Amino acid sequence: MSFFSCGFCSIVAKILLLSLFLAGNSFSETQFDFGTLTLTSLKLLGDAHLSNGSVRLTRDLTVPNSGAGKVLYSKPVNFRRPGTRNSASFSSFFSFSITNLNPSSIGGGLAFVISPDDQFIGDAGGFLGVMDRKNTLNGVVAVEFDTLMDTQFKDINGNHVGLDLNSMISTRVGDLEIIGVDLKSGDLVNSWVEYSGSTQMINVYVSYSNVKPKDPIISTAFDLNEYILNDFMFVGFSGSTQGSTEIHSIEWWSFSSFFDDDTGYNSVFPTGRPPPPPANLMNPTADTVKPPPPSLAPVESDHNDTAAIQEKEKNGKCHNQLCKDGPGAVVGVVTAGAFFLVFCAVALIWAYSKKMKGVKTPETLASDVIKMPREFTYKELKFATKGFDSNRVIGHGAFGTVYRGILPATGDIVAVKRCSHSGQGKAEFLSELSIIGTLRHRNLVRLQGWCHEKGEILLVYDLMANGSLDKVLFESRMVLPWPYRHKILLGVASALAYLHQECENQVIHRDIKASNIMLDEGFNARLGDFGLARQIEHDKSPDATVAAGTMGYLAPEYLLTGRATEKTDVFSFGAVVLEVASGRRPIEKEVIGVGKVGVSSNLVEWVWSLHREGRLMVASDPRLGNEYHEEEMRRVLMVGLACSHPDPMARPTMRVVVQMLVGEAEVPIVPRTKPTLSFSTSQLLMTLQDSVTDLNEIITISTSSSENSFTCGGSSHGLDLV
């Protein structure tokens, strides 16, 4: 009886102790989700607002805007036991989407945030609303989902996850390109953020699927206690834009936190780390997101096949002659069968080629016009671009629109160029196909493949993570550092040297400009858009055509004669060089007074005038401050002037330009006064007669009966076309 009493007392004591423990810890455990939250449970700051059951962190604007918003759980969460250094474990699951009404604009991104303050909101752009430029608020831990590559914060690209500990320079980074997730695709993205207080490990998972991936995109150890300021912190999300129309929506959120006991044993979860959220806390709409296609099942090897045969023989279950003859017979039969099939295939191909020889139609692009890495189907490219959704448009090239796409078979993110439906547009696309399909250079945008179905011509290119050069120069909040600028110019020069002098047939691009220079994740230049390009045999004179391209980049003789040569490409490159060095567009409108109409300023003319006055360095971009080597800047500006010389014969070749940029060749002496270029009347008339189009639609020539020459670029008596 006494034994029973003691046992009963022991049980009662344990129950009381457990009750006291749970009572003491009930205040320290937090759990909620979007299904249980009310309006009073959320605190909206800045641009954050509610929209159809979701929380939007940024404004729904069709015009570019720079702003930030934040949403927080209104009650502080206990992340550290008072009077101790024991940090809590927590698990958070959330679904979000990032869309852009104007995908060509630069984004910002969003972040899962643990903050000591429920009133503070950080700056826009790369700061994601987490911190401000002065780093006023300390004690912030964030997991960023960044859509803006910012060299200030050493970002790897514009599509990554990062762990931020009291700094916007991420301690750990995960590249989402590797797992095929595109933050800016507009698709619903799921993420799991899990931290264990006992093991001090954080794991971040990202997927399109509702099923948590096996491997985290970020897994690292850090002591949460060292970075949080208070025992109680606020948890939520922040997001920002930077001169863009990016919209950040939180569609679902669940969160739970708890403490391990003093021995490191998790009283709720014995595994020592928080589990994934239960199914009832998952986003009920996440299953509508199509997960990446499963990989094909592995094909069993011959070794496994023969082993199975031997096993069947051993068990007396193999009675046919093939099994009895053993693996040698299997190999013989397979070899003979394969040989027979190959022979039949070769015979059929030979017969078909004989039948089709000499028969060519515009539809037989695959064999005669282009030699591409791959032919895509229209169905898969339509699916990749969500039916060529306008929200997927990332740019407009020569005679076509470019869409962001995700290939369903591989998850690769690509740029899909769709030709305009005009006859001229298709002709330009066929030209682009036939030219770029044979080109291979590290500084050219790589063509992955093509499609010609349903009257459509589609080109599939590698997607460049940092967009076009003009966007980075003029629309980004960050200032592109000088080393990056120099590397970009050298890359473009190398690509042009390849096109002009290293290809079997010379390629004249005809549309060299900043918007056609793309930048990959390392800010390496990739020249693209060959819609206006022409192929000619080396040392052959090109035909005259309508002058095509963009004002400010066009050589004066090209405007006058319509003949595009490698020297006209060199002039365009010179304009790009001056644009990159000065941070000014080739043609800019300048306001001449209050209420007065602006006038156009030509960059090439402006730099020539500074050179004449002995003030060439004034042309350097003032935003760079003193963060460049003066002699290198001077050299680059002189290269730009040498390339934009009015006389095409005085311009260097692109091979020589490359040597000048790397310091292996001296820049030729550029005269202080801009030279003039004269055409005799007879020469000009002969050129005009050779043209295939009436150039009077492009240029207007005003002459008098006493004039006998036209002057480009210097004299007021002639035609100034620069």
Beta strands, then each sheet from edge to edge (+ up, - down):
strand 1: 30-33
strand 2: 42-46
strand 3: 49-51
strand 4: 54-56
strand 5: 68-73
strand 6: 77-78
strand 7: 89-100
strand 8: 109-115
strand 9: 141-146
strand 10: 160-165
strand 11: 172-175
strand 12: 189-196
strand 13: 201-207
strand 14: 218-221
strand 15: 232-240
strand 16: 246-258
strand 17: 393-397
strand 18: 400-406
strand 19: 413-419
strand 20: 447-453
strand 21: 456-462
strand 22: 506-508
strand 23: 517-519
strand 24: 525-527
strand 25: 534-536
strand 26: 587-590
strand 27: 599-602
strand 28: 677-680
strand 29: 709-712
sheet 1: 1+ 16- 4+ 3-
sheet 2: 1+ 16- 7+ 12- 13+ 14-
sheet 3: 2+ 5- 15+ 6-
sheet 4: 2+ 5- 15+ 8- 9+ 10- 11+
sheet 5: 17+ 18- 19+ 21- 20+
sheet 6: 22+ 25-
sheet 7: 23+ 24-
sheet 8: 26+ 27-
sheet 9: 28+ 29-
end
